[in-house]
Amino acid sequence: MENNQEMLVLKKSWIMSVFLIVPLVAFFGFWDWNYNDQALLPVLGIDTLYLPLYLLIFGLPHILASLFSFFDKEYFSHYKKHLIIFFPILFLLLQFIISFNYNLAVSLFLIATVYHVIRQQTGISLMYGVPKNNWFIWWNWSLIIAVSIMYLTTVQVGALDSVIKSAQYLFNVTFALAGLVSYLLIQKTKELQGKIFVFLTYLMVVTSFTLTNFGYVFLAILVIRFLHDVPAFMFYISHEVNRNKFKINNLIYKAVPLVPMSLIIFVPAFAVFMGVFFRETVTDPKIYFSILATVSVFHYYIESIIWKRNSLHRKYVSVK
């Protein structure tokens, strides 16, 4: 952008405020377990993750929103090798794994999802002054391993039993290690906001683990999903508004009569619409998973590139 003062600024306080979901969900689970005779427990299990209302907002929509920027000639040309070379290779590789062992494909997809979610979370922490030192690296990997095992034992019940059961002890070790490393990283972080961010990130995992143990699987995953998707939408919306503020560069937005600030509404709304369209159009579960996994893993890959320091995308995002 030619004038940073004209940019839509993403405030760090907005991102930090998303952590409010942690005590809210924890209190809700505590209330139902202790004061509501666990009446909601049967409807807050893993099956609730497939309810239309949840799928309407979380998961696929934010992934689709992240891909909108590539309908821009400059962006497509800049990232062309990733779009036209890596994407087809990824699709063929995933088809091979799915045909070889479907449960293995689901497990690998879950691990890739956790890796992406935790890496986004810890990456955002750098904006709050968390140092990128050895403790930061240990913090990343201990959280990734602990949450991956937690997801596998929760979602993949009955699949890869021997692997999951033998990995239980590893979860206990990495969960405790993540707590210790979080404490040490907090000690090395100078800025108060950074200390709070590290603490709240570990609290997110502790809350999710606790809810899982009590059977509130939906709430456990909702906590992590909410803390991932909402900040992601903040970045996408901010980028799209700033990139198209003075001139509409995106082919999608050119097809719709828009004023720049209306993208704040259009980006999430169109993402939700496309998510619904995809789910209603593709009815075969394995085909649905195949396409979802391909798009999602490509999203994980391309996100690690487009948000690097001094990247084309970063030029259009201002965080204060």
For each residue, the residues with C-beta under 8 A, 3 or more apart:
1: 4 6 7 242 245 315 316 318
2: 6
3: 6 7
4: 1 7 318
5:
6: 1 2 3 245 246
7: 1 3 4 242 245 316 318
8: 238 241 242 245 261 264 318
9: 238 318 319 320
10: 14 15 234 235 238 317 318 319 320
11: 14 15 319 320
12: 15 16 127 128 193 319 320
13: 16 17
14: 10 11 17 18 234
15: 10 11 12 18 124 127 231 234
16: 12 13 19 128 193 196 197 200
17: 13 14 20
18: 14 15 21 226 227 230 231
19: 16 22 200 203 204 227
20: 17 23 24
21: 18 24 25 222 223 226 227
22: 19 25 26 200 203 204 207 223 227
23: 20 26 27
24: 20 21 27 28
25: 21 22 28 29 207 211 219 222 223
26: 22 23 29 30 207 210 211 223
27: 23 24 30 31
28: 24 25 31 32 219
29: 25 26 32 33 44 210 211 214 216 219
30: 26 27 33 34
31: 27 28 34 35 36
32: 28 29 35 36 38 39 40 41 44 216
33: 29 30 36 38 41 214
34: 30 31
35: 31 32
36: 31 32 33 39 40
37:
38: 32 33 41
39: 32 36
40: 32 36 43 44
41: 32 33 38 44 45 214 215 216
42: 45
43: 40 48
44: 29 32 40 41 48 215 216 217 218 219
45: 41 42 48 215 216 217 218
46: 49 154 155 217 218
47: 50
48: 43 44 45 51 54 217 218
49: 46 54 55 217 218 221
50: 47 54 55
51: 48 54 55
52: 55 56
53: 56 57
54: 48 49 50 51 57 58 218 222
55: 49 50 51 52 58 59 60 275 279
56: 52 53 61 272 275 276
57: 53 54 61 229 272
58: 54 55 61 62 222 225 226 229
59: 55 62 63 225 229 275
60: 55 63 64 275 278 279 292 295 296
61: 56 57 58 64 65 229 268 271 272 274 275
62: 58 59 65 66 228 229 232 233 236 271
63: 59 60 66 67 295 296 299
64: 60 61 67 68 271 274 275 278 295
65: 61 62 68 232 233 236 237 267 268 270 271
66: 62 63 69 232 236 299 302 303
67: 63 64 70 295 299
68: 64 65 71 236 240 250 252 267 270 271
69: 66 72 75 236 239 240 243 250 306 313
70: 67 75 76 79 83
71: 68 76 250 251 252
72: 69 75 76 243 249 250 251
73: 76 77 249 251
74: 77 78 249 312
75: 69 70 72 78 79 312
76: 70 71 72 73 79 80 83
77: 73 74 80
78: 74 75 312
79: 70 75 76 82 83 302 305 306
80: 76 77 83 84
81: 84 85 86
82: 79 85 86 87 301 302 305
83: 70 76 79 80 86 87
84: 80 81 87 88
85: 81 82 88 89
86: 81 82 83 89 90 298 301
87: 82 83 84 90 91 294 298
88: 84 85 91 92
89: 85 86 92 93
90: 86 87 93 94 294 297 298 301
91: 87 88 94 95 294
92: 88 89 95 96
93: 89 90 96 97
94: 90 91 97 98 105 290 293 294 297
95: 91 92 98 99 290
96: 92 93 99 100
97: 93 94 100 101 104 105 108
98: 94 95 102 105 286 289 290 293
99: 95 96
100: 96 97 104 105
101: 97 104 105
102: 98 105 106 286
103: 106 107 156 159 160
104: 97 100 101 107 108 160
105: 94 97 98 100 101 102 108 109 289 293
106: 102 103 109 110 155 156 159 289
107: 103 104 110 111 152 156 159 160
108: 97 104 105 111 112
109: 105 106 112 113 289 293 296 297
110: 106 107 113 114 148 151 152 155 156
111: 107 108 114 115 148 151 152
112: 108 109 115 116 296 297 300
113: 109 110 116 117 151 296 300
114: 110 111 117 118 144 147 148 151
115: 111 112 118 119 144 148 300
116: 112 113 119 120 299 300 303
117: 113 114 120 121 147 224 228
118: 114 115 121 122 140 143 144 147
119: 115 116 122 123 140 144 304
120: 116 117 123 124 228 231 232 303
121: 117 118 124 125 143 201 204 227 228
122: 118 119 125 126 130 136 139 140 143 201
123: 119 120 126 307
124: 15 120 121 127 128 197 231
125: 121 122 128 130 194 197 198 201
126: 122 123 129 130 132
127: 12 15 124 319
128: 12 16 124 125 191 193 194 196 197
129: 126 189 190 191 193 194
130: 122 125 126 136 185 189 191 194 197 198
131: 135 136 185 188 189 190
132: 126 136
133: 136 137 188
134: 137 138
135: 131 138 139 181 184 185 188
136: 122 130 131 132 133 139 140 185
137: 133 134 140 141
138: 134 135 141 142 177 181
139: 122 135 136 142 143 178 181 182 185 198
140: 118 119 122 136 137 143 144
141: 137 138 144 145
142: 138 139 145 146 174 175 177 178 181
143: 118 121 122 139 140 146 147 178 201 202 205
144: 114 115 118 119 140 141 147 148
145: 141 142 148 149 170 171 174
146: 142 143 149 150 171 174 175 177 178 205
147: 114 117 118 143 144 150 151 205 208 224
148: 110 111 114 115 144 145 151 152
149: 145 146 152 153 164 167 168 170 171 174
150: 146 147 153 154 171 208 209 212
151: 110 111 113 114 147 148 154 155 156 221
152: 107 110 111 148 149 155 156 160 164 167
153: 149 150 156 157 164 168 171
154: 46 150 151 157 212 217 220 221
155: 46 106 110 151 152
156: 103 106 107 110 151 152 153 159 160 164
157: 153 154
158: 161
159: 103 106 107 156
160: 103 104 107 152 156 163 164
161: 158 164 165
162: 165 166
163: 160 166 167
164: 149 152 153 156 160 161 167 168
165: 161 162 168
166: 162 163 169
167: 149 152 163 164 170 171
168: 149 153 164 165 171 172
169: 166 172 173
170: 145 149 167 173 174
171: 145 146 149 150 153 167 168 174 175
172: 168 169 175 176
173: 169 170 176 177
174: 142 145 146 149 170 171 177 178
175: 142 146 171 172 178 179 205 209
176: 172 173 179 180
177: 138 142 146 173 174 180 181
178: 139 142 143 146 174 175 181 182 202 205
179: 175 176 182 183 202 206
180: 176 177 183 184
181: 135 138 139 142 177 178 184 185
182: 139 178 179 185 186 198 199 201 202
183: 179 180 186 187
184: 135 180 181 187 188
185: 130 131 135 136 139 181 182 188 189 198
186: 182 183 189 195 198 199
187: 183 184
188: 131 133 135 184 185
189: 129 130 131 185 186 194 195 198
190: 129 131 194
191: 128 129 130 194 195
192: 195 196
193: 12 16 128 129 196 197
194: 125 128 129 130 189 190 191 197 198
195: 186 189 191 192 198 199
196: 16 128 192 193 199 200
197: 16 124 125 128 130 193 194 200 201
198: 125 130 139 182 185 186 189 194 195 201 202
199: 182 186 195 196 202 203
200: 16 19 22 196 197 203 204
201: 121 122 125 143 182 197 198 204 205
202: 143 178 179 182 198 199 205 206
203: 19 22 199 200 206 207
204: 19 22 121 200 201 207 208 223 224 227
205: 143 146 147 175 178 201 202 208 209 224
206: 179 202 203 209 210
207: 22 25 26 203 204 210 211 220 223
208: 147 150 204 205 211 212 220 221 223 224
209: 150 175 205 206 212 213 220
210: 26 29 206 207 213 214 220
211: 25 26 29 207 208 214 216 217 219 220 223
212: 150 154 208 209 215 216 217 220
213: 209 210
214: 29 33 41 210 211
215: 41 44 45 212
216: 29 32 41 44 45 211 212 219 220
217: 44 45 46 48 49 154 211 212 220 221
218: 44 45 46 48 49 54 221 222
219: 25 28 29 44 211 216 222 223
220: 154 207 208 209 210 211 212 216 217 223 224
221: 49 151 154 208 217 218 224 225
222: 21 25 54 58 218 219 225 226
223: 21 22 25 26 204 207 208 211 219 220 226 227
224: 117 147 204 205 208 220 221 227 228
225: 58 59 221 222 228 229
226: 18 21 58 222 223 229 230
227: 18 19 21 22 121 204 223 224 230 231
228: 62 117 120 121 224 225 231 232
229: 57 58 59 61 62 225 226 232 233
230: 18 226 227 233 234
231: 15 18 120 124 227 228 234 235
232: 62 65 66 120 228 229 235 236
233: 62 65 229 230 236 237 267 268
234: 10 14 15 230 231 237 238
235: 10 231 232 238 239 307 317
236: 62 65 66 68 69 232 233 239 240 267
237: 65 233 234 240 241 263 264 267 268
238: 8 9 10 234 235 241 242 316 317 318
239: 69 235 236 242 243 313 316 317
240: 68 69 236 237 243 244 250 253 263 267
241: 8 237 238 244 245 260 261 263 264
242: 1 7 8 238 239 245 316 317 318
243: 69 72 239 240 249 250 316
244: 240 241 247 248 249 250 253 258 260 263
245: 1 6 7 8 241 242 260
246: 6 260
247: 244
248: 244 253 254 258
249: 72 73 74 243 244
250: 68 69 71 72 240 243 244 253 254
251: 71 72 73 254 255
252: 68 71 255 256 270
253: 240 244 248 250 256 258 263 266
254: 248 250 251
255: 251 252
256: 252 253 266
257:
258: 244 248 253 262 263 266
259: 262
260: 241 244 245 246 263
261: 8 241 264
262: 258 259 265 266
263: 237 240 241 244 253 258 260 266 267
264: 8 237 241 261 267
265: 262 268 269
266: 253 256 258 262 263 269 270
267: 65 68 233 236 237 240 263 264 270 271
268: 61 65 233 237 265 271 272
269: 265 266 272 273
270: 65 68 252 266 267 273 274
271: 61 62 64 65 68 267 268 274 275
272: 56 57 61 268 269 275 276
273: 269 270 276 277
274: 61 64 270 271 277 278
275: 55 56 59 60 61 64 271 272 278 279
276: 56 272 273 279 280
277: 273 274 280 281
278: 60 64 274 275 281 282 291
279: 55 60 275 276 282 288
280: 276 277 283
281: 277 278
282: 278 279 287 288 291
283: 280 288
284: 287 288
285: 288 289
286: 98 102 289 290
287: 282 284 290 291
288: 279 282 283 284 285 291 292
289: 98 105 106 109 285 286 292 293
290: 94 95 98 286 287 293 294
291: 278 282 287 288 294 295
292: 60 288 289 295 296
293: 94 98 105 109 289 290 296 297
294: 87 90 91 94 290 291 297 298
295: 60 63 64 67 291 292 298 299
296: 60 63 109 112 113 292 293 299 300
297: 90 94 109 112 293 294 300 301
298: 86 87 90 294 295 301 302
299: 63 66 67 116 295 296 302 303
300: 112 113 115 116 296 297 303 304
301: 82 86 90 297 298 304 305
302: 66 79 82 298 299 305 306
303: 66 116 120 299 300 306 307
304: 119 300 301 307 308
305: 79 82 301 302 308 311
306: 69 79 302 303 311 312 313
307: 123 235 303 304 311 313 314
308: 304 305 311 314
309: 314
310: 314 315
311: 305 306 307 308 314 315
312: 74 75 78 306 315
313: 69 239 306 307 316 317
314: 307 308 309 310 311 317
315: 1 310 311 312
316: 1 7 238 239 242 243 313
317: 10 235 238 239 242 313 314
318: 1 4 7 8 9 10 238 242
319: 9 10 11 12 127
320: 9 10 11 12
